[in-house]
Amino acid sequence: MSIQSEDQILAVIDAFFPRRHPSLLLGRGDDCAEFASASPLALSTDLSLDDVHFRSSYFSPEEIGHKVLAVNLSDLAAAGAVPLGFSLGFICPRDLPLAALEGLFRGMAALAAAHDIPLSGGDITVGDKLGFSITVWGGAARDHSGRVVPFLRRGAVEGDVIFFLSQVEGAAASRPASGLGLARLGLEVLEKGGRAALRDCPAACAALLKPRPQLAAGWRFALLAAAFQDDHKLALPPLKVMDVSDGLRRDLPRLLDGYRRLEAVAKARHGQQPGRQHIPLGADLDFPAAALHPEVLRAWRVREDGAGLAPALEGGDEYGLLCACVPGLLPALVAEAEREAGQPASLLVLGRVSAAPGIRWRGKDIGDMLPGDGFDHFSR
Amino acid sequence: MSIQSEDQILAVIDAFFPRRHPSLLLGRGDDCAEFASASPLALSTDLSLDDVHFRSSYFSPEEIGHKVLAVNLSDLAAAGAVPLGFSLGFICPRDLPLAALEGLFRGMAALAAAHDIPLSGGDITVGDKLGFSITVWGGAARDHSGRVVPFLRRGAVEGDVIFFLSQVEGAAASRPASGLGLARLGLEVLEKGGRAALRDCPAACAALLKPRPQLAAGWRFALLAAAFQDDHKLALPPLKVMDVSDGLRRDLPRLLDGYRRLEAVAKARHGQQPGRQHIPLGADLDFPAAALHPEVLRAWRVREDGAGLAPALEGGDEYGLLCACVPGLLPALVAEAEREAGQPASLLVLGRVSAAPGIRWRGKDIGDMLPGDGFDHFSR
């Protein structure tokens, strides 16, 4: 049975998402949603389209609904923000079965409920292919004295430790493997074998099909970083975070570029022209190849000398947190990551920010290790 | 020449939209935008897809860029909110010519600049057809003493005057015709004749191609309504507003339904079950057919007895403001609408809210005048 009217879709949405929520003054059904807003507010918009960001051929409807919201929440996690709500633009094919419609919103609603955020409203339209545009917003975390903790921002400096925080389904608590490359492997095996790939590569498939936004880690890290900055009277934020959606190779330079951009903004605020001098920053990575997940090691025959490592450095869709921090802050962050109850998070130290431009793994330029150029929708 | 990379699109966006703005703490390029937020905040998300919401075959790129933002701003106008910023999800076909890309963002940037709102960020993806998902947000207006004026909300009651505020390109200041039905006529003639239709029906085409969100009217009306409510010590808001995007026939019942919904919310807040009793509200319309625009009167051979009026009651895409107000407030709103400098706004009184359910024009049920069922993406 497929969809007959817009009202039918609205009824399904109403069945899964409560209309009222303490943070909403006016919810769905009006021209605008209205909410008592935190200030400052962090906000992010992401698009997810069938056959571009997911494939309805091997994602279950529930997984699609989960993932399209999760990738947005991951942006808030990278800011250390506490999510407050989201709006949805829903592109629905005319022939979508009603059961699939319900599955989509069941998956999305479960994730929204886990983070206690209301769906404030949005828009529905017919379209050739399934698609979602989600906008999430969140406020700053507060410390135990109620003080607002600044959002995390980029601005890595030389000497910072670079690490990657990921959460791996079914990982052993004793020695959790890093999620680096796992979603890329999931994409590879699911594209090739469909859901049958879940048997041989369950963790890789789960990483792609059902990423878990690191929200709690984000705002707990923000609290630790703010306290550390106060204790050590630092002028610059000691922790910088971004989420990895386009792969390490494309995203790490963005993290390294952050300081230059923040400096330009600061100068402009003080009426100065943005500095024109280039501040080249690079990274020296030295993590052991064996730290990657057993499924990754096996599938790509990764060797200690770095053979087979390339896809893990290129793979997008990770949605872990890529971080740079001053070395003194690292132990507290590691302890926090290990403290996480239940599913343990894996914090893998990748290397250091360097004054020499370029990104190297054990001295080798990663450009030479990789055939491609990272992920770009338009260039491939 | 078509698009080679995502970076090329970002460069075009950067050329048209300033990265810095007083209301942004952190703009494009990070995981999230950050802004010092007003509270309460009104927020709205709308999708606009090629061949669903516009047609790139007869819209110019500039008109598309303008319209997709305008329809969102119209939602803020209906809340009486002052716009503060917007985010953009942009679906871009691989073969879009670079000149069209520039045209899209030129048109969007001109409207954004006219309302002084920054583009905070968003997402870009490749897709089969051009598409936009825009989220706008805005704060409440303030009166001369700096007091925050509540957003406009629905909640029409029996006896309210129903009127439609529209702004018509090229209308004579002396006797502006109503925009009612004009966008529908524009759709009809552009679908049939393409841009050649601009010669015979310039106002109708302009209404469809380049709608003007009634933002100033929205927040000025909000100020007048708040002052009136204070002066007359009214318990309920004296003015209720929505923007007409699906046509009068579908949207007027939504305006009439607002009170029931607000009452249910209020009861729920006080721990009561939402009332189950039906509060039927209807409308008696009695506006003269001759008040419609000369292009509409001519094209549909509208007669004083209502013959030919039906399409004007059905047509969507109006983006004027549909309002219900207590009769005592009307003169101040009419004066405000006429005061608008330059392009005069047309305020057409349509009729009254009635205790009898259904919508009638001069006693005739409009269901009997109309063949269709209003606009629904899925049912046609």
Interface residues (C-beta under 8 A of the other chain):
Chain A: I3 Q4 S5 E6 D7 Q8 I9 R20 L25 L26 G29 D30 D31 C32 A33 E34 F35 A36 S37 A38 S39 P40 L41 A42 L43 S44 T45 D46 L47 L49 V52 H53 S74 D75 L76 A78 A79 A81 S87 L88 G89 F90 I91 C92 R94 S120 G121 G122 D123 I124 T125 V126 G127 D128 K129 G131 S133 T135 W137 G138 F151 R153 R154 M242 D243 G258 R261 V265 A268 D376 H377 F378 S379
Chain B: I3 Q4 S5 E6 D7 Q8 I9 R20 L25 L26 G29 D30 D31 C32 A33 E34 F35 A36 S37 A38 S39 P40 L41 A42 L43 S44 T45 D46 L47 L49 V52 H53 S74 D75 L76 A78 A79 A81 S87 L88 G89 F90 I91 C92 R94 S120 G121 G122 D123 I124 T125 V126 G127 D128 K129 G131 S133 T135 W137 G138 F151 R153 R154 M242 D243 G258 R261 V265 A268 D376 H377 F378 S379
